[in-house]
Each structure stands twice: as structure tokens, then as C-alpha cells.
């Protein structure tokens, strides 16, 4: 499950770099947006799982942005 989240976050990170493509729209189409908003708004309800999700998701987005920003 974590690998799938990481791969989706890589694609979302690439979409954030491409002009005219919305990373949020890609997140909605991948079904990650609701979980992301839930993890942020209810962070203190389940710190361990929310932090794990946010770290996996955030690292994927940051890696994709740093690798593909020079390409675009």
C-alpha cells in the first residue's frame, strides 16, 4: 500500500511541475485527495498513521519535483 501511495505521489509531483496541469486534479483522479485532506485536518486524531501517510506522500512529491523540474 505504501508503494502505491509513493508512486501516485511521484506522478502528482510531476504534474505539479508541468505548466497547465493541476496536481490537485491528478490527486482527485487517483483518489488520494480525500485521504490527504483528512490526514491534514485530523492529524492529531491518529498521529502515527497520518504522519506516516504525509511523510510517504510528501517525499514522493518532493523527489518528483526535484528530479523533473530541470526537465521541464
Backbone torsions as a table, in degrees:
resi	resn	phi	psi	omega
1	UNK	NA	-39.7	-179.1
2	UNK	-67.1	-34.5	179.2
3	UNK	-65.9	-39.9	179.6
4	UNK	-64.9	-43.3	177.6
5	UNK	-61.7	-42.6	-180.0
6	UNK	-63.8	-43.4	179.5
7	UNK	-65.4	-39.6	176.7
8	UNK	-64.1	-39.2	-179.8
9	UNK	-68.7	-31.4	175.0
10	UNK	-63.1	-44.2	179.7
11	UNK	-65.9	-39.0	178.2
12	UNK	-65.5	-39.6	176.8
13	UNK	-62.8	-39.9	176.5
14	UNK	-64.2	-40.3	179.9
15	UNK	-65.5	-31.1	178.8
16	UNK	-68.2	-25.8	-178.7
17	UNK	-82.6	-32.1	-176.1
18	UNK	-74.6	125.4	179.4
19	UNK	-65.0	136.2	177.6
20	UNK	89.5	-7.7	179.2
21	UNK	-108.0	129.8	-178.5
22	UNK	-92.3	124.3	176.6
23	UNK	-64.3	-33.6	178.9
24	UNK	-67.6	-36.5	178.9
25	UNK	-67.3	-38.4	176.3
26	UNK	-66.7	-39.0	177.8
27	UNK	-63.3	-38.4	177.3
28	UNK	-65.4	-43.7	-177.8
29	UNK	-69.3	-27.8	176.1
30	UNK	-84.9	-8.7	179.2
31	UNK	79.2	21.5	-178.0
32	UNK	-98.7	-22.5	-172.1
33	UNK	-60.0	-46.1	-179.2
34	UNK	-62.9	-41.6	179.3
35	UNK	-67.9	-36.2	178.7
36	UNK	-64.8	-46.8	178.2
37	UNK	-64.1	-40.1	179.1
38	UNK	-64.9	-40.9	-179.8
39	UNK	-65.7	-33.2	-179.9
40	UNK	-78.0	-46.5	-175.5
41	UNK	-73.5	-32.9	180.0
42	UNK	-110.1	39.8	-174.4
43	UNK	-58.8	-43.3	-174.1
44	UNK	-80.4	-10.1	176.9
45	UNK	-71.2	-37.8	179.2
46	UNK	-143.2	75.7	-172.4
47	UNK	-57.5	-44.6	-173.7
48	UNK	-61.8	-52.5	-178.1
49	UNK	-69.9	-38.6	179.5
50	UNK	-66.7	-41.8	178.7
51	UNK	-65.9	-41.1	177.9
52	UNK	-59.7	-46.7	179.2
53	UNK	-63.1	-45.8	-177.7
54	UNK	-66.2	-35.7	178.4
55	UNK	-68.8	-44.5	178.8
56	UNK	-63.0	-48.0	-178.5
57	UNK	-65.3	-47.3	-178.6
58	UNK	-64.3	-38.4	179.1
59	UNK	-67.2	-37.9	177.3
60	UNK	-63.9	-43.6	179.3
61	UNK	-65.3	-44.5	-179.5
62	UNK	-65.4	-40.0	177.6
63	UNK	-63.5	-45.0	-179.7
64	UNK	-63.8	-42.5	179.9
65	UNK	-64.6	-43.6	-178.3
66	UNK	-69.2	-33.3	-179.1
67	UNK	-80.2	-37.2	-172.6
68	UNK	-100.6	-2.4	178.7
69	UNK	-69.3	-31.9	177.8
70	UNK	-74.9	-28.8	-179.7
71	UNK	-67.5	-43.8	-178.5
72	UNK	-78.9	NA	NA
